[in-house]
Amino acid sequence: MVQSASVTKRLAIAEPSQQPVGCCSGVAKLRAKDVGAYATLFKALGDETRLNILGFLIAKGDALCACHIEDYVKDLSRPTISHRLLLREAGLVTTERRGTWVYYSVNKAVRDRLVEFVALLG
């Protein structure tokens, strides 16, 4: 059976040995050790309640007592709010204990981490 020229060209393109020179020689910018930190960051940002809490902290601009955050998200129980405050584990917020209360504020370094991630995409 004789193959047409177009079928032969398609088969040649599909063969791995026909890859353009330098096709796979680039070094990945996002290293495996960076992935975990970014995954935690985006997991925290991927939750609507966490984004609302973060937006609340940004709007207030100063450290807020956990009680103010509880008042802001009234529809959630205290354990659920604590779970939502995994923002700290992701490095999005910092905490400071004042007596029996914990105060939360936006971590200023987060913007830099997001800018770094965007640069990796670019």
Steps between C-alpha positions, in 0.01 A plus 500: 500500500640842404467792744435849375757776567270674750456183708880450499553860618248457784670180613840666492377792712353262758832316551690615812830508313367783286476754787643843426850563629493640854134406549548339838826656604353784709528484876172513687468820702271344759705253700340210685589648840309821413182319399395408854523857628305635207241222527437591864473866408251442218302248703446769763410755232266252332248502784228766488481548877877536529497758222225691682700497823815609316307778329362609837852517646628693198212749521560560872874545443592429862523190714157370596402297801363153425174617661457761223551232237241284678255790489573551128423139408204453734356207308796275588576320824821575690668168400413565136649849523816354653519259209450785257784688662743260342595823330776514758640162400506617138694809606223739399451640848711542810383466858579665829370388837379783724382357828243233425425622146683444175528792258528439126653725237587462133853380437663767285732240340204323334487751218865426425430124491215553255714725282771231499247240390371721218861553387540121476209492257641776286 
